[in-house]
Amino acid sequence: MANKKLPTLPLTAVLMLALAAPSLAGDPDMLQDICVADYKSLNGPLRLNGFPCKRPENVTADDFFSGLLASPGDTGNAAGSAVTAANVENLPGLNTLGVSMSRIDLAPWGVNPPHTHPRATEVIFVLQGSLDVGFVTTANRLYARTVCSGEVFVFPRGLVHYQRNNGGTPAAAISAFNSQLPGTQAVAQALFGASPAAPTDVLARAFQIDGGLVEAIKSKFPRPQ
């Protein structure tokens, strides 16, 4: 019996699939066992999508260690929350590994305000207390529930989400990300604390409020220098 010829994809379709494949991953795949971030190289002319690698003979075990998440963060602020990150910017051994972590501490009734991580999905594990959490899809559907100590919740990549301590005692959680540098964009800060400032009339129309109220809200957000 003659062999049946398998159908072939058009060349343009093959090229499109090949180009799309890297965009399906969080961070680029590593090409060696380790690539400890060499922060000093950033002072020179070299610029990369990430960090250059230290020479292997200069790498030590300390490059893969951090004690940053051992202690609670300072929650004495308006939001009543603190996020301590262990990412490639302060843990050089994470470079090219595509993972990072953070610690979230919340005072009683404190809030980690609505924000996004443009480069990573986040999964939280509640260490103590009880949190009300939620995320909003691009169809404006809110998925929210209470997550207690020992439980886990996932926030899909790039979607606006929040955490709130729903009790009268401190709460804490550990976040894990599938990126060495997930990035965090706080929604309110991005809109009302941008530098240069976002146009008042644009925000007034977007929120359907008076321009004077927009200016009042802007005054509460420090602008980056």
MDAnalysis code that builds the backbone (N, CA, C; Angstrom):
import MDAnalysis as mda
import numpy as np

u = mda.Universe.empty(675, n_residues=225, atom_resindex=np.repeat(np.arange(225), 3), trajectory=True)
u.add_TopologyAttr("name", ["N", "CA", "C"] * 225)
u.add_TopologyAttr("resid", np.arange(1, 226))
u.add_TopologyAttr("resname", ["MET", "ALA", "ASN", "LYS", "LYS", "LEU", "PRO", "THR", "LEU", "PRO", "LEU", "THR", "ALA", "VAL", "LEU", "MET", "LEU", "ALA", "LEU", "ALA", "ALA", "PRO", "SER", "LEU", "ALA", "GLY", "ASP", "PRO", "ASP", "MET", "LEU", "GLN", "ASP", "ILE", "CYS", "VAL", "ALA", "ASP", "TYR", "LYS", "SER", "LEU", "ASN", "GLY", "PRO", "LEU", "ARG", "LEU", "ASN", "GLY", "PHE", "PRO", "CYS", "LYS", "ARG", "PRO", "GLU", "ASN", "VAL", "THR", "ALA", "ASP", "ASP", "PHE", "PHE", "SER", "GLY", "LEU", "LEU", "ALA", "SER", "PRO", "GLY", "ASP", "THR", "GLY", "ASN", "ALA", "ALA", "GLY", "SER", "ALA", "VAL", "THR", "ALA", "ALA", "ASN", "VAL", "GLU", "ASN", "LEU", "PRO", "GLY", "LEU", "ASN", "THR", "LEU", "GLY", "VAL", "SER", "MET", "SER", "ARG", "ILE", "ASP", "LEU", "ALA", "PRO", "TRP", "GLY", "VAL", "ASN", "PRO", "PRO", "HIS", "THR", "HIS", "PRO", "ARG", "ALA", "THR", "GLU", "VAL", "ILE", "PHE", "VAL", "LEU", "GLN", "GLY", "SER", "LEU", "ASP", "VAL", "GLY", "PHE", "VAL", "THR", "THR", "ALA", "ASN", "ARG", "LEU", "TYR", "ALA", "ARG", "THR", "VAL", "CYS", "SER", "GLY", "GLU", "VAL", "PHE", "VAL", "PHE", "PRO", "ARG", "GLY", "LEU", "VAL", "HIS", "TYR", "GLN", "ARG", "ASN", "ASN", "GLY", "GLY", "THR", "PRO", "ALA", "ALA", "ALA", "ILE", "SER", "ALA", "PHE", "ASN", "SER", "GLN", "LEU", "PRO", "GLY", "THR", "GLN", "ALA", "VAL", "ALA", "GLN", "ALA", "LEU", "PHE", "GLY", "ALA", "SER", "PRO", "ALA", "ALA", "PRO", "THR", "ASP", "VAL", "LEU", "ALA", "ARG", "ALA", "PHE", "GLN", "ILE", "ASP", "GLY", "GLY", "LEU", "VAL", "GLU", "ALA", "ILE", "LYS", "SER", "LYS", "PHE", "PRO", "ARG", "PRO", "GLN"])
u.atoms.positions = np.array([
    [0.849, -1.181, 0.000],
    [0.000, 0.000, 0.000],
    [0.891, 1.238, 0.000],
    [0.566, 2.195, -0.821],
    [1.373, 3.393, -0.940],
    [1.292, 4.218, 0.344],
    [2.445, 4.812, 0.678],
    [2.466, 5.674, 1.859],
    [1.650, 6.933, 1.613],
    [0.830, 7.265, 2.601],
    [0.062, 8.507, 2.496],
    [0.946, 9.677, 2.880],
    [0.886, 10.704, 2.059],
    [1.703, 11.884, 2.311],
    [1.015, 12.767, 3.338],
    [1.756, 13.109, 4.399],
    [1.189, 13.973, 5.419],
    [1.044, 15.385, 4.875],
    [-0.040, 16.094, 5.273],
    [-0.202, 17.468, 4.819],
    [0.882, 18.358, 5.407],
    [1.309, 19.334, 4.659],
    [2.354, 20.247, 5.104],
    [1.773, 21.626, 5.321],
    [2.331, 22.313, 6.301],
    [1.900, 23.674, 6.567],
    [2.516, 24.616, 5.541],
    [1.794, 25.645, 5.142],
    [2.396, 26.650, 4.275],
    [3.598, 27.271, 4.953],
    [4.580, 27.713, 4.153],
    [5.800, 28.282, 4.705],
    [5.506, 29.473, 5.604],
    [4.557, 30.316, 5.218],
    [4.239, 31.493, 6.039],
    [3.718, 31.079, 7.410],
    [2.911, 29.992, 7.466],
    [2.385, 29.532, 8.750],
    [3.510, 29.012, 9.634],
    [4.471, 28.280, 9.034],
    [5.606, 27.763, 9.786],
    [6.423, 28.910, 10.375],
    [6.645, 29.946, 9.559],
    [7.421, 31.091, 10.026],
    [6.713, 31.805, 11.170],
    [5.388, 31.938, 11.063],
    [4.628, 32.617, 12.110],
    [4.693, 31.841, 13.419],
    [4.594, 30.502, 13.347],
    [4.685, 29.682, 14.549],
    [6.066, 29.787, 15.176],
    [7.093, 29.812, 14.343],
    [8.456, 29.900, 14.846],
    [8.706, 31.221, 15.548],
    [8.152, 32.308, 14.971],
    [8.337, 33.623, 15.577],
    [7.537, 33.765, 16.860],
    [6.380, 33.092, 16.927],
    [5.515, 33.225, 18.099],
    [6.012, 32.417, 19.280],
    [6.765, 31.338, 19.022],
    [7.171, 30.419, 20.088],
    [7.867, 31.102, 21.256],
    [8.869, 32.015, 21.013],
    [9.520, 32.641, 22.163],
    [8.572, 33.459, 23.027],
    [7.520, 34.004, 22.432],
    [6.612, 34.845, 23.199],
    [5.730, 34.042, 24.147],
    [5.724, 32.701, 23.999],
    [4.913, 31.865, 24.872],
    [5.580, 31.649, 26.222],
    [6.880, 31.870, 26.297],
    [7.612, 31.646, 27.541],
    [7.619, 32.912, 28.379],
    [7.917, 32.762, 29.683],
    [8.056, 33.927, 30.534],
    [9.346, 34.652, 30.229],
    [10.472, 34.085, 30.643],
    [11.785, 34.642, 30.340],
    [12.462, 33.759, 29.295],
    [13.479, 34.287, 28.586],
    [14.210, 33.452, 27.622],
    [14.854, 32.256, 28.306],
    [14.948, 31.131, 27.587],
    [15.601, 29.952, 28.146],
    [17.082, 30.216, 28.358],
    [17.630, 29.637, 29.437],
    [19.053, 29.780, 29.716],
    [19.858, 28.883, 28.790],
    [21.092, 29.290, 28.522],
    [21.964, 28.556, 27.609],
    [23.178, 27.968, 28.313],
    [23.225, 28.072, 29.647],
    [24.310, 27.515, 30.420],
    [23.799, 27.181, 31.818],
    [24.629, 26.483, 32.614],
    [24.190, 26.081, 33.949],
    [23.842, 27.273, 34.811],
    [24.724, 28.252, 34.851],
    [24.509, 29.440, 35.669],
    [24.921, 30.677, 34.887],
    [24.305, 31.796, 35.243],
    [24.695, 33.086, 34.679],
    [24.429, 34.124, 35.754],
    [25.287, 34.174, 36.752],
    [25.119, 35.094, 37.874],
    [25.228, 36.528, 37.371],
    [24.273, 37.358, 37.742],
    [24.228, 38.729, 37.233],
    [25.472, 39.515, 37.628],
    [26.102, 40.141, 36.652],
    [27.266, 40.998, 36.875],
    [26.790, 42.442, 36.825],
    [26.437, 42.991, 37.993],
    [25.873, 44.337, 38.042],
    [26.871, 45.392, 37.582],
    [28.162, 45.168, 37.807],
    [29.170, 46.160, 37.445],
    [29.215, 46.405, 35.938],
    [28.888, 45.394, 35.153],
    [28.934, 45.550, 33.704],
    [27.927, 46.575, 33.203],
    [26.874, 46.834, 34.013],
    [25.862, 47.789, 33.582],
    [26.386, 49.223, 33.595],
    [27.554, 49.432, 34.229],
    [28.149, 50.767, 34.213],
    [28.881, 51.053, 32.914],
    [29.079, 50.010, 32.123],
    [29.788, 50.185, 30.865],
    [28.835, 50.336, 29.697],
    [29.342, 50.190, 28.482],
    [28.503, 50.385, 27.289],
    [27.577, 49.214, 26.989],
    [27.803, 48.058, 27.640],
    [27.030, 46.861, 27.330],
    [25.617, 46.955, 27.885],
    [24.616, 46.678, 27.051],
    [23.221, 46.640, 27.485],
    [22.569, 45.373, 26.934],
    [21.873, 44.635, 27.816],
    [21.242, 43.378, 27.436],
    [19.797, 43.376, 27.891],
    [19.000, 42.424, 27.357],
    [17.655, 42.190, 27.872],
    [17.783, 41.277, 29.085],
    [18.198, 41.858, 30.192],
    [18.534, 41.089, 31.382],
    [19.867, 41.581, 31.916],
    [20.688, 40.680, 32.431],
    [21.985, 41.044, 32.987],
    [23.068, 40.176, 32.357],
    [24.263, 40.737, 32.128],
    [25.390, 39.922, 31.680],
    [25.832, 38.974, 32.781],
    [26.633, 37.993, 32.432],
    [27.055, 36.962, 33.389],
    [28.413, 37.278, 33.995],
    [28.543, 36.959, 35.275],
    [29.861, 36.986, 35.910],
    [30.739, 35.905, 35.303],
    [32.034, 36.125, 35.342],
    [32.952, 35.051, 34.980],
    [32.830, 33.943, 36.030],
    [32.808, 32.669, 35.613],
    [32.591, 31.561, 36.565],
    [33.544, 31.566, 37.755],
    [34.791, 31.984, 37.554],
    [35.748, 31.964, 38.659],
    [35.434, 33.017, 39.724],
    [34.539, 33.966, 39.395],
    [34.159, 34.997, 40.369],
    [32.852, 34.687, 41.090],
    [32.219, 33.559, 40.761],
    [30.939, 33.183, 41.358],
    [31.158, 32.483, 42.693],
    [30.317, 32.812, 43.694],
    [30.378, 32.145, 44.992],
    [28.975, 31.669, 45.371],
    [28.896, 30.857, 46.408],
    [27.601, 30.360, 46.874],
    [26.704, 31.498, 47.338],
    [27.300, 32.582, 47.820],
    [26.508, 33.722, 48.284],
    [25.711, 34.372, 47.159],
    [26.128, 34.188, 45.926],
    [25.383, 34.745, 44.791],
    [24.009, 34.101, 44.647],
    [23.822, 32.940, 45.265],
    [22.565, 32.205, 45.158],
    [21.748, 32.257, 46.454],
    [22.161, 33.118, 47.386],
    [21.527, 33.190, 48.704],
    [20.968, 34.578, 48.972],
    [19.826, 34.624, 49.698],
    [19.273, 35.897, 50.162],
    [18.501, 35.664, 51.456],
    [18.653, 36.579, 52.393],
    [17.863, 36.537, 53.625],
    [16.802, 37.621, 53.652],
    [16.511, 38.214, 52.486],
    [15.605, 39.362, 52.430],
    [14.194, 39.049, 52.913],
    [13.738, 37.822, 52.709],
    [12.353, 37.498, 53.042],
    [12.172, 36.995, 54.466],
    [13.247, 37.003, 55.241],
    [13.176, 36.447, 56.595],
    [12.433, 37.349, 57.565],
    [12.448, 38.664, 57.317],
    [11.861, 39.608, 58.265],
    [10.676, 40.332, 57.649],
    [9.674, 40.672, 58.447],
    [8.515, 41.417, 57.935],
    [8.918, 42.794, 57.428],
    [8.202, 43.266, 56.410],
    [8.426, 44.609, 55.913],
    [7.686, 45.631, 56.757],
    [8.005, 46.904, 56.542],
    [7.398, 47.998, 57.297],
    [6.041, 48.343, 56.697],
    [4.974, 48.066, 57.430],
    [3.619, 48.322, 56.936],
    [3.048, 49.647, 57.447],
    [3.925, 50.498, 57.994],
    [3.461, 51.772, 58.512],
    [3.303, 52.814, 57.421],
    [2.426, 52.573, 56.479],
    [2.169, 53.504, 55.388],
    [0.669, 53.572, 55.144],
    [0.263, 54.409, 54.186],
    [-1.166, 54.635, 53.952],
    [-1.900, 53.361, 53.554],
    [-1.240, 52.485, 52.800],
    [-1.878, 51.242, 52.357],
    [-1.858, 50.177, 53.442],
    [-0.920, 50.273, 54.376],
    [-0.800, 49.250, 55.404],
    [-0.222, 47.955, 54.881],
    [0.710, 48.067, 53.909],
    [1.305, 46.859, 53.340],
    [2.747, 47.124, 52.941],
    [3.508, 46.045, 52.803],
    [4.892, 46.135, 52.350],
    [5.208, 44.899, 51.530],
    [5.851, 45.106, 50.388],
    [6.271, 43.994, 49.529],
    [7.789, 43.990, 49.465],
    [8.387, 42.872, 49.854],
    [9.837, 42.702, 49.809],
    [10.161, 41.708, 48.701],
    [10.919, 42.146, 47.721],
    [11.186, 41.313, 46.547],
    [12.546, 40.630, 46.646],
    [12.597, 39.389, 46.204],
    [13.858, 38.680, 45.990],
    [13.887, 38.320, 44.511],
    [14.418, 39.253, 43.718],
    [14.475, 39.044, 42.270],
    [15.903, 39.250, 41.783],
    [16.092, 39.261, 40.491],
    [17.445, 39.295, 39.941],
    [18.179, 40.590, 40.287],
    [17.460, 41.632, 40.678],
    [18.120, 42.884, 41.021],
    [18.839, 42.820, 42.361],
    [18.469, 41.874, 43.221],
    [19.149, 41.757, 44.514],
    [19.569, 40.322, 44.844],
    [19.295, 39.383, 43.954],
    [19.721, 37.992, 44.115],
    [20.315, 37.554, 42.775],
    [21.599, 37.830, 42.549],
    [22.197, 37.672, 41.225],
    [22.142, 36.266, 40.653],
    [22.091, 35.245, 41.530],
    [22.035, 33.873, 41.044],
    [20.761, 33.531, 40.300],
    [19.730, 34.389, 40.391],
    [18.479, 34.151, 39.660],
    [18.590, 34.460, 38.170],
    [19.646, 35.155, 37.779],
    [19.767, 35.573, 36.382],
    [19.628, 34.395, 35.429],
    [18.722, 34.508, 34.478],
    [18.378, 33.524, 33.425],
    [17.563, 32.344, 33.927],
    [17.235, 32.277, 35.220],
    [16.518, 31.109, 35.734],
    [14.994, 31.232, 35.614],
    [14.495, 32.437, 35.370],
    [13.065, 32.596, 35.093],
    [12.154, 32.466, 36.293],
    [12.670, 32.676, 37.519],
    [11.844, 32.607, 38.723],
    [12.265, 33.712, 39.691],
    [11.349, 34.089, 40.585],
    [11.661, 35.011, 41.667],
    [10.567, 34.895, 42.722],
    [10.769, 35.569, 43.862],
    [9.808, 35.504, 44.954],
    [9.662, 36.874, 45.596],
    [8.578, 37.047, 46.341],
    [8.380, 38.244, 47.154],
    [7.690, 37.856, 48.450],
    [7.865, 38.703, 49.451],
    [7.125, 38.567, 50.695],
    [6.162, 39.745, 50.793],
    [4.901, 39.459, 51.119],
    [3.885, 40.496, 51.282],
    [3.473, 40.516, 52.748],
    [3.656, 41.659, 53.395],
    [3.212, 41.838, 54.777],
    [2.090, 42.862, 54.793],
    [1.038, 42.576, 55.547],
    [-0.114, 43.471, 55.632],
    [-0.485, 43.711, 57.086],
    [-0.607, 44.988, 57.457],
    [-1.096, 45.352, 58.780],
    [-2.570, 44.961, 58.883],
    [-3.148, 44.962, 60.079],
    [-4.584, 44.691, 60.178],
    [-5.386, 45.579, 59.223],
    [-6.193, 44.948, 58.402],
    [-7.022, 45.601, 57.392],
    [-6.204, 46.293, 56.296],
    [-4.920, 46.000, 56.222],
    [-4.071, 46.599, 55.194],
    [-4.361, 46.046, 53.808],
    [-3.965, 46.802, 52.787],
    [-4.246, 46.450, 51.391],
    [-2.966, 46.522, 50.561],
    [-2.731, 45.525, 49.737],
    [-1.750, 45.627, 48.660],
    [-2.551, 46.097, 47.445],
    [-2.482, 47.402, 47.102],
    [-3.425, 48.001, 46.151],
    [-3.392, 47.337, 44.778],
    [-4.458, 47.536, 43.982],
    [-4.519, 46.948, 42.637],
    [-3.262, 47.245, 41.822],
    [-2.714, 46.191, 41.227],
    [-1.477, 46.315, 40.456],
    [-1.404, 45.179, 39.447],
    [-0.410, 45.229, 38.579],
    [-0.186, 44.162, 37.613],
    [1.287, 43.776, 37.612],
    [1.570, 42.565, 37.125],
    [2.930, 42.113, 36.856],
    [2.989, 41.806, 35.363],
    [3.518, 42.712, 34.561],
    [3.445, 42.544, 33.097],
    [4.230, 41.365, 32.549],
    [5.188, 40.857, 33.342],
    [6.048, 39.805, 32.800],
    [5.905, 38.467, 33.508],
    [4.880, 38.287, 34.369],
    [4.827, 37.024, 35.110],
    [3.444, 36.720, 35.668],
    [3.161, 35.435, 35.762],
    [2.056, 34.925, 36.577],
    [2.541, 34.867, 38.024],
    [1.630, 35.099, 38.958],
    [1.972, 35.084, 40.383],
    [1.137, 34.033, 41.103],
    [1.771, 33.289, 41.991],
    [1.046, 32.379, 42.873],
    [1.431, 32.736, 44.301],
    [0.426, 32.938, 45.163],
    [0.718, 33.306, 46.554],
    [0.400, 32.147, 47.489],
    [1.203, 32.041, 48.534],
    [0.996, 31.085, 49.621],
    [0.864, 31.913, 50.897],
    [-0.274, 31.809, 51.572],
    [-0.515, 32.611, 52.763],
    [0.211, 31.988, 53.952],
    [1.110, 32.769, 54.551],
    [1.877, 32.298, 55.699],
    [1.086, 32.414, 56.986],
    [0.424, 33.547, 57.173],
    [-0.360, 33.764, 58.386],
    [-1.497, 34.728, 58.098],
    [-2.566, 34.583, 58.840],
    [-3.707, 35.461, 58.655],
    [-4.639, 34.963, 57.568],
    [-5.480, 35.861, 57.128],
    [-6.484, 35.553, 56.108],
    [-6.602, 36.739, 55.166],
    [-6.573, 36.469, 53.861],
    [-6.585, 37.535, 52.863],
    [-7.816, 37.441, 51.972],
    [-8.381, 38.591, 51.640],
    [-9.341, 38.687, 50.543],
    [-8.547, 39.067, 49.304],
    [-8.620, 38.245, 48.258],
    [-7.821, 38.482, 47.052],
    [-8.735, 38.445, 45.828],
    [-8.247, 39.007, 44.733],
    [-9.028, 38.947, 43.509],
    [-8.255, 39.485, 42.327],
    [-8.675, 39.091, 41.128],
    [-8.123, 39.656, 39.899],
    [-9.260, 39.905, 38.913],
    [-9.019, 40.820, 37.976],
    [-10.022, 41.221, 36.996],
    [-9.527, 40.850, 35.605],
    [-10.366, 40.160, 34.821],
    [-9.986, 39.769, 33.474],
    [-10.191, 40.933, 32.496],
    [-9.762, 40.745, 31.260],
    [-9.944, 41.782, 30.237],
    [-11.413, 41.947, 29.868],
    [-12.261, 41.013, 30.284],
    [-13.706, 41.151, 30.093],
    [-14.358, 41.816, 31.305],
    [-13.512, 42.351, 32.223],
    [-13.971, 43.036, 33.433],
    [-14.737, 42.114, 34.391],
    [-14.367, 40.844, 34.401],
    [-14.935, 39.874, 35.343],
    [-14.001, 39.759, 36.540],
    [-14.569, 39.926, 37.733],
    [-13.785, 39.813, 38.955],
    [-13.865, 38.397, 39.502],
    [-12.692, 37.802, 39.757],
    [-12.598, 36.510, 40.429],
    [-11.983, 36.770, 41.801],
    [-12.784, 36.592, 42.854],
    [-12.321, 36.943, 44.198],
    [-12.761, 35.892, 45.204],
    [-11.941, 35.729, 46.241],
    [-12.297, 34.829, 47.334],
    [-11.367, 35.082, 48.514],
    [-11.662, 34.425, 49.610],
    [-10.823, 34.501, 50.802],
    [-9.817, 33.357, 50.784],
    [-8.566, 33.680, 51.121],
    [-7.490, 32.685, 51.157],
    [-6.885, 32.713, 52.558],
    [-6.878, 31.562, 53.205],
    [-6.427, 31.471, 54.598],
    [-5.020, 30.892, 54.695],
    [-4.481, 30.905, 55.896],
    [-3.135, 30.394, 56.148],
    [-2.990, 28.970, 55.610],
    [-1.908, 28.742, 54.855],
    [-1.644, 27.434, 54.265],
    [-2.275, 27.220, 52.916],
    [-3.033, 28.201, 52.415],
    [-3.715, 28.063, 51.127],
    [-3.022, 28.884, 50.037],
    [-3.378, 28.573, 48.795],
    [-2.700, 29.122, 47.618],
    [-3.719, 29.752, 46.679],
    [-3.308, 30.826, 45.994],
    [-4.153, 31.449, 44.972],
    [-3.256, 31.928, 43.842],
    [-3.791, 31.887, 42.609],
    [-3.021, 32.249, 41.410],
    [-3.591, 33.502, 40.765],
    [-2.691, 34.416, 40.364],
    [-3.056, 35.606, 39.598],
    [-2.434, 35.490, 38.210],
    [-3.253, 35.376, 37.154],
    [-2.706, 35.222, 35.807],
    [-1.869, 36.429, 35.381],
    [-0.933, 36.168, 34.540],
    [0.026, 37.175, 34.072],
    [-0.669, 38.426, 33.511],
    [-0.226, 39.585, 33.972],
    [-0.645, 40.845, 33.403],
    [-1.996, 41.367, 33.850],
    [-2.771, 40.589, 34.611],
    [-4.102, 41.037, 35.004],
    [-4.051, 41.827, 36.319],
    [-4.910, 42.834, 36.421],
    [-4.977, 43.657, 37.630],
    [-5.465, 42.799, 38.802],
    [-4.784, 42.881, 39.943],
    [-5.169, 42.088, 41.104],
    [-4.803, 42.820, 42.392],
    [-5.269, 42.286, 43.515],
    [-5.052, 42.916, 44.817],
    [-5.070, 41.856, 45.903],
    [-4.579, 42.255, 47.096],
    [-4.716, 41.444, 48.309],
    [-5.108, 42.379, 49.447],
    [-5.961, 41.901, 50.348],
    [-6.382, 42.689, 51.510],
    [-6.426, 41.802, 52.746],
    [-5.825, 42.286, 53.816],
    [-5.917, 41.592, 55.096],
    [-7.324, 41.814, 55.643],
    [-8.065, 40.750, 55.862],
    [-9.456, 40.891, 56.322],
    [-9.606, 40.682, 57.831],
    [-8.488, 40.790, 58.573],
    [-8.560, 40.571, 60.013],
    [-7.859, 41.653, 60.812],
    [-7.990, 41.546, 62.114],
    [-7.421, 42.540, 63.013],
    [-6.028, 42.228, 63.488],
    [-5.370, 41.215, 62.896],
    [-3.986, 40.880, 63.223],
    [-3.157, 40.903, 61.943],
    [-1.826, 41.058, 62.046],
    [-0.987, 41.093, 60.844],
    [-1.120, 39.817, 60.006],
    [-0.951, 39.960, 58.711],
    [-0.989, 38.828, 57.785],
    [0.249, 38.875, 56.903],
    [0.611, 37.730, 56.353],
    [1.788, 37.651, 55.485],
    [1.602, 36.550, 54.464],
    [2.212, 36.737, 53.308],
    [2.149, 35.737, 52.237],
    [3.468, 35.748, 51.470],
    [3.758, 34.639, 50.825],
    [4.902, 34.527, 49.924],
    [4.378, 34.405, 48.501],
    [4.938, 35.216, 47.603],
    [4.572, 35.160, 46.186],
    [5.705, 34.533, 45.390],
    [5.351, 33.713, 44.417],
    [6.325, 33.153, 43.482],
    [5.940, 33.575, 42.070],
    [6.954, 33.867, 41.250],
    [6.737, 34.360, 39.889],
    [7.545, 33.533, 38.891],
    [7.018, 33.411, 37.676],
    [7.761, 32.707, 36.627],
    [8.554, 33.706, 35.780],
    [9.235, 34.615, 36.472],
    [10.129, 35.578, 35.829],
    [11.160, 36.005, 36.847],
    [12.375, 36.244, 36.392],
    [13.403, 36.729, 37.303],
    [13.179, 38.192, 37.685],
    [12.366, 38.900, 36.897],
    [12.063, 40.305, 37.168],
    [10.656, 40.597, 36.645],
    [9.616, 40.215, 37.426],
    [8.244, 40.286, 36.929],
    [7.733, 41.693, 36.685],
    [8.310, 42.681, 37.372],
    [7.817, 44.044, 37.247],
    [6.497, 44.216, 37.989],
    [6.303, 45.385, 38.570],
    [5.054, 45.698, 39.264],
    [4.609, 47.090, 38.865],
    [3.379, 47.201, 38.388],
    [2.819, 48.502, 38.038],
    [1.556, 48.713, 38.858],
    [1.646, 49.599, 39.863],
    [0.486, 49.929, 40.690],
    [-0.451, 50.816, 39.877],
    [-1.717, 50.428, 39.802],
    [-2.662, 51.106, 38.907],
    [-2.821, 52.577, 39.284],
    [-3.099, 52.860, 40.548],
    [-3.322, 54.249, 40.956],
    [-2.067, 55.093, 40.772],
    [-0.914, 54.549, 41.150],
    [0.344, 55.278, 41.003],
    [0.638, 55.566, 39.542],
    [0.387, 54.590, 38.671],
    [0.660, 54.765, 37.247],
    [-0.198, 55.864, 36.643],
    [-1.455, 55.963, 37.079],
    [-2.370, 56.940, 36.495],
    [-2.230, 58.325, 37.110],
    [-2.063, 58.376, 38.430],
    [-2.079, 59.671, 39.119],
    [-0.706, 60.131, 39.579],
    [0.304, 59.274, 39.482],
    [1.638, 59.653, 39.932],
    [2.690, 59.579, 38.856],
    [2.281, 59.537, 37.583],
    [3.239, 59.442, 36.482],
    [4.029, 60.743, 36.355],
    [5.219, 60.649, 35.787],
    [6.044, 61.821, 35.540],
    [6.604, 61.744, 34.120],
    [6.259, 62.727, 33.247],
    [5.336, 63.849, 33.449],
    [3.919, 63.344, 33.756],
    [3.120, 64.220, 34.334],
    [1.781, 63.834, 34.772],
    [0.877, 63.510, 33.589],
    [0.018, 62.506, 33.777],
    [-0.999, 62.202, 32.768],
    [-1.974, 63.377, 32.680],
    [-2.473, 63.705, 31.475],
    [-3.371, 64.854, 31.329],
    [-4.605, 64.732, 32.218],
    [-4.901, 65.808, 32.924],
    [-6.036, 65.816, 33.842],
    [-7.349, 65.556, 33.129],
    [-7.524, 66.155, 31.936],
    [-8.799, 65.986, 31.229],
    [-8.996, 64.547, 30.776],
    [-7.896, 63.860, 30.459],
    [-7.994, 62.452, 30.065],
    [-8.485, 61.618, 31.253],
    [-7.879, 61.828, 32.424],
    [-8.283, 61.076, 33.606],
    [-9.694, 61.446, 34.050],
    [-10.048, 62.729, 33.920],
    [-11.394, 63.154, 34.311],
    [-12.447, 62.461, 33.458],
    [-12.194, 62.350, 32.169],
    [-13.159, 61.677, 31.294],
    [-13.172, 60.173, 31.534],
    [-11.984, 59.614, 31.772],
    [-11.906, 58.167, 31.988],
    [-12.663, 57.749, 33.239],
    [-12.524, 58.530, 34.318],
    [-13.176, 58.197, 35.575],
    [-14.517, 58.905, 35.753],
    [-14.856, 59.763, 34.774],
    [-16.120, 60.505, 34.804],
    [-16.255, 61.295, 36.101],
    [-15.195, 62.031, 36.407],
    [-15.174, 62.882, 37.590],
    [-14.677, 64.261, 37.186],
    [-14.764, 65.211, 38.110],
    [-14.344, 66.581, 37.867],
    [-12.823, 66.687, 37.847],
    [-12.303, 67.595, 37.006],
    [-10.861, 67.786, 36.916],
    [-10.239, 68.200, 38.232],
    [-10.963, 68.951, 39.039],
    [-10.442, 69.348, 40.339],
    [-10.208, 68.157, 41.248],
    [-11.071, 67.175, 41.153],
    [-10.905, 65.962, 41.957],
    [-9.690, 65.175, 41.479],
    [-9.482, 65.158, 40.156],
    [-8.288, 64.496, 39.611],
    [-7.028, 65.141, 40.179],
    [-6.986, 66.463, 40.195],
    [-5.823, 67.167, 40.722],
    [-5.632, 66.867, 42.205],
    [-6.734, 66.766, 42.934],
    [-6.636, 66.451, 44.363],
    [-6.057, 65.055, 44.575],
    [-6.470, 64.110, 43.740],
    [-5.937, 62.751, 43.852],
    [-4.462, 62.736, 43.462],
    [-4.099, 63.450, 42.403],
    [-2.699, 63.502, 41.972],
    [-1.791, 64.006, 43.089],
    [-2.287, 64.941, 43.877],
    [-1.456, 65.532, 44.931],
    [-1.073, 64.529, 46.012],
    [-1.776, 63.409, 46.077],
    [-1.502, 62.395, 47.095],
    [-0.444, 61.384, 46.651],
    [-0.022, 61.450, 45.370],
    [0.921, 60.479, 44.851],
    [2.257, 61.162, 44.508],
    [3.340, 60.760, 45.171],
    [4.660, 61.347, 44.846],
    [5.074, 60.960, 43.435],
    [5.700, 61.884, 42.739],
    [6.149, 61.636, 41.371],
    [7.622, 61.233, 41.354],
    [7.974, 60.239, 40.547],
    [9.387, 59.864, 40.434],
    [10.192, 60.987, 39.826],
    [11.414, 61.149, 40.318],
    [12.290, 62.206, 39.806],
    [12.998, 61.763, 38.537],
])
